Amino acid sequence: MREYRLKRAWLIASVALVSSGVGVAAGLAASRVEPAAISAPAPSQHAVRAMDTAADPGGVVSLSTGVTQAVKRVEPDVVGVENYQLVSNFFSQTSKLQATGIGTGVMFYKDNRHAYIVTNNHVVEGAAKVDIVVDPGKHHDADVVGTDPYTDLAVLRVPASVFRGIEPVTFADSSRIEAGEPAIAIGTPLGLDFADTVTSGIVSAKSRLMPVQDEATGQTLDYQTVIQTDAAINPGNSGGPLLNIRGEVIGINSCKIVAQNFEGMGFAIPSNEVKVVAKQLMEKGHAVHPALGVEGYSLASLPQQMWPDIPVDYGVWVKRVSSPEARAAGIRPGDVIVSFNGQTVRTMAELRTALFQTRPGDVAAVRVYRGDKLLALKVKIGQMGTKLTTAPALDFAR
């Protein structure tokens, strides 16, 4: 589980949280909940049911029995997800696959041939082989269908027979959840010895902003809107479901705050976003995101001697224009983007956040400074497809 002091899978990178929507002072360490160390104890039309079913607000469930019923309904769909990486032995000069971490996944779709499992990208990132564990000692090889670092989601595929007699989970409409309603987490904290651990709490807030970072560079890709909960979220819970009292998935657990004197601050990717991205990964093997077609840097991240002569001290400095659409719109290297579709842009993260609210093919209003001139441009938004973040498959026996 990633932790913000940002632990992403096995890489630890420090991040200072800003106050924009996070609700903690700058400098507080937070961290994505990482997969637990292994040493520690094209969907058919009729089957989109599991992805499109919304919560029924009319059902009344007693809290005393609701948690038990919700867990019984979903627990058969919850699996451990093991990440195997190629480990070299310096002395013997040999390499072998070794299980290096474990997270959680949940089966959300099944047809006659395959069952599909959603988990976090950081659970499987860098893996040469992935398997799922449905019961203690029962391991099944899983194919990684697609991954998306921008939303920290991944989809795995196994034969449908692995889930014989088990129905996929139902996704709730995460836009309709309320702060204070019950929240239930199921996962694999601290490894398989604690598989199917259930914790419960409430939805602490329905909309928080948390950074999503690139695993290799530590660069912030975007700020993602997530659900906050005080249900215990621990290493190994990554990719597991967060449920409402009816046993519907309201989110996929992804990260938590870890800092002295702070507790009970876990976060989940909302189910509405999970449904959209998981469906894209199933159908295309990658998620589709909008692209502006420029390479740039936050002005504040550059040495001041490199700053262009403009009348503001914020924005995104354009290093390179990479798409015909951006060139046709008139964006040039050296421009400083200060506004996107009416939203002020101070940093690269703010530009990405505003950009990700559009779709490929949209026309966006972009304001740039070129010297002391403020130019208003219209840019057609392009398309960016994500790539698998796992390593090439290797033919090694466990």
N, C-alpha and C positions, 0 to 999 in steps of 0.2 A: 504494500500500500504506500503510495507516495506521501511524503510528509513535507510540509513547507517550512523549512530549512531545506531546500527542495531535495528530498531523496526520491529519485526516479529509478525504479527497479534497483540496480546495484550502484548507480552513480550518484554521489552526493554533491550537490552544488548549492552554495549559499545564495539566498535571495532576500533582499530587503523588501518587505511588503509596503506599498504606498497606501494611503488612506482611502483611495478611490473605491468605495464600495466594499472594502474588505473589513472595515470596522476595527482595525487594530493600528497601533502606532507604527510609524515607519521604523524599520529595523527589527520588528518582531520576526523571529524565525518561524517559518511554517513549512510543512512538509507533506509531499504526496505519500500515501501509504504504500509501501513497497511490497512486492511479493516476499513471503517469508523465506528465510534461508532454509535450505532443504535439511540442514543439520539440526534445526530446531524442531524439541518435541512439537436461378431466376424463379423466385417463389411463385407458385400457382395462385390463381385468383381466389380459389376457395380457402386457401390456407393462410391468407393474410389476416385471418381472424385474430391471431395472437398479437399481431402488430398494430391493429387498428381499433381494438375494443377499448372504449373509454370507461372510466369509472362510473358506476351507477350511484349517484348521490342519494338515491332513495332508500338503499338498504341500511337497516339499523342493526348493528352487531354489538353485543355485550362485550365490554373490554375484558371481563374476566375469562371469557372463553374465546374471544376473537383472535388473540395472539396465537393460541394453540391451533385453532382452525386454519389460520393463515399460513402457519409454518407447515402443517400437514399437507396443505394444498400445493405449496411451492417446493418444499424440500427435495422431492424426487428429481426436480429439474436442476438442482444446484450441484456443481461438480468442482473438484479441484483441478487446477490447470498448472501443469509442470513445464518449466522452461529448461530445455537441455541445450547446453552450449559446448562447443569443442574446446577441450582443455588440453594443453600441451604439457608433457612431462620433460623438464629440462634434462634430467639425468638419463632417461631411457630414450630420449629423442622420439617419443611416440605421442600420439594424440588419441583421445577418446571422448565420446559424448558423456557428459556428466550433468545430472540434474542440479541446477544452480539456484533455483528459486521456485516458489509456488504461489499462485494466486487463486482466484475463484472465477467461475463463469456460470452462466445460467442459460438453459435451453429455451429459445424463444420461438422456434419455427421448426416444423417437421413435415416432410412429404413422404412419398412411398420409398424413396431411396436414401435420403439423408436427413440428419438432424443438425440444426445450426445453433451455435452457442455464442453469446456475446460476452466479451470480457474487456479489460483495459488493454490498450496498446502497450503500455509499459510493462504489463505482465508477460507478453510474448516477445517484446522487442529484443533483437539480437539473437533469437533462438535459431539453432540449426535443426531442432526437432521439438515438437510440442505434443504432449499427450494429456488426456483428461483422466481423472480418477472418479468413478461413479460410486464405488464402494471401496472400503479398505482392501487393498490388494488387487483390485480390478482396474487395470490400466488399459487405455485404448489410444492408439495413435490418432492424432487429429491433424487435418489439413488446415493451414492458415489461409482462409479465403481472401481476406483483405485486412488492412490496418489503416488507421487514420490518426497521425500524431496531433492534428489540430483539435480533435475532440477527445483524444485519448481513448479511442474505441477500437476494437478488433473483433472479427467474426471468425469462428472455427467451424469445421464441418467433420462429422463422424457418420458412420452408417446409421440408418434409422433404427436398426435392430438394437443398438445400444440403449435406446429409450423405448423399447417395446412396451406398449400398454401405458405409456406416460404421455400426457397432453402438455403442449407448450404452456409457458406462463402467459398471463394476460397483462398487457400494459395499460395502466391508468392514464388519464389525461392530466399530465403534470401541471398544466396551467390552472387546474381547479383545486389543487391542494391548498391547505390553510395552515398557517403557523399554529402550533399547539395540538394538531391531530397526531394520533399514534404513528410511530415509524418503527419498523422491524427490519433488522439486518441479519442475513445468513451468510456465512463465509467459512474460510479455512485459516483462521489466525494461527500463526506459529507452526504451520505444517499440518500434515495429514493426521497426526495424533489428535488434533482438535477440529477435525472436519465437521461440517454442519453445525458449527457453533451459532447459537441464536442470541442476539442482543436486542434490546428494545428501548425506546425512548419516545421522543416527539420530533416533529418537524420544527426546528428552531427558527428557520426563516426560509421562505420559498425562493428567494432570489439574492444570491451573493456573487460577487465577481472574484475569481481566483485566476492567477496566471497559468497559462499552458506553455511549457518550455520545450525547445528542441533538445532531444536527448544528447546529441553529439556536441553541440556548441553551447548549450545553456541559454541560448537566446530566447526571449519571450516571443512566442508565436502569436498569442492572442490572449485576451482576458475572457474567460468562459463563465457564463452564468450557471450557477450550481445551487442545489438544495443543501441547506445546512441542517444537521441533525445532531442530537446529543446521544443517540444510540452508539454504543462503544464500537469503534472502527479501529482495527489493529492490523499490523503487518500480516499479509495473507488474505485480508478481506477484499483486496483490489479486484474489481470486476464482478463482485457479488451483488445480489439484488437488495434494494431498499424497498420495503413493502408498506402498503397501507393496511388498515385493519381488515380489509376484505381479501387480502392475499394477492392484490394486484401490484405490479412493479411500478413504483413511482420514480425510481432512479437506479443508476448503477454506481455503486460506491467507488470512489476514486482517490480521495485525499483527506488529510486531516491537518489541523494545527498542532504542532508540537513545540511547546515552550514552557519554561518554568512558570508555575502558578496558573497555567491554562489547561483545561480539560473539557471533554465533551463538545469538541468542535470538529465534527466530521462533515464531509461533503460528498454529494452524489450528482452525477450527470443526469439531468431531467429526462424522463422517459420519452417525452415528445421529440427531443433531439436524438435520443438513442434509436427510436423507430426509423427516423429519416435516414440517418447515417448507416445503420445496420442494413437497411434495405438496399442502399447503394452498394455497400460492400458485397452483399450477396449477389446482386445482379451484375455488377461490373468489375468486382475485385478491387475497387478503389472508391474513395469518396470524391465528389466533385465540389470544388470551392471556387469562388470568384477570384480573378486575378486582375490587378491593375496594369501589370506589364512594366513595372519599374523596379530597379534595385536601389535601395537607399538606406540612410541611417538617420536616427534621431539627431537633430542638430545639437542637442545638449551633450551627446556622446562624443562629439568631435572636439579636438583641440580648438580653442577660440581663434587661433591664428588661421585656421582653415575656414572659419565662418565667412560666408559671402556678405557683401555689404547690403544688408536688408534692414528694414526698420523694426523688426521683431526679433526676439531671442528664443523662439520656439519653432517647431515644424519638422518636416522630414526632408532632408537634403537628398536630392536625386543624383545618384552616382551614374546610373546607366538606364537607358530606356530600351526595353527588351521586346516590346510587342508593336506590330504595325498600327494597332488601334491607338496606343498611347502616343506614338509618333505623329499619327494623323491628327490627333487632338491638339498637338502643339507642345506637349511636354518635352523639355530639353534637359540634358545633364546640367547640373548646377542650379536648377530651379529648387525652390523650397515650398513644399506643399503645406499649406496652413489650414485648409478647409476641405471637407469631403461631404457632399450632399448636405451642406448647411451645418455640419458638426465641426467644431474647431479641432484641429489636429496638432497636438504638441509633440507626440512621440510616434515611433514606428508602431508600437502596440496599439495606440489609439487609431492610427490609420487602418491597421488590420481589423480592428474591432468594427469600425465603421464600414470597411469594405465587405466584411463577412455578413453584413445585413443586406447586401445586394445579391443578385443572381447573374450568372453569365448571360450576356445579351442586354442587360440593363444599360442605360446611359446615365452616368453620374456627373454631377456638377463638382468640379475641382477648381479650387483657387490656389494659385501659386504666386510667390514673389520671384521676380526676375530683376535683380537689382532693387531699385525703389519702386518698381511698378507692380501693382497687384493685378494679375490677369485672371479672368474667369474663363475656364475651359470646359468642354463637354467631352467626356471619354466613354467609349463603349467598353463595357466590362468583359474581359476574356474569361477563360476557363483554366483552372489548375487541377490536375488529378494527382492524388497522393499515390505513393509507391509502398510496396511491402517493406516493413522495417525489420523483418526477420532475415536471417542469413540464408543462403542457398541450402536446399535440402541435401542432406548427406546420407549415404547408405551405410549407416553404422548400426550394429546391434546394440541393444541397451547394455 
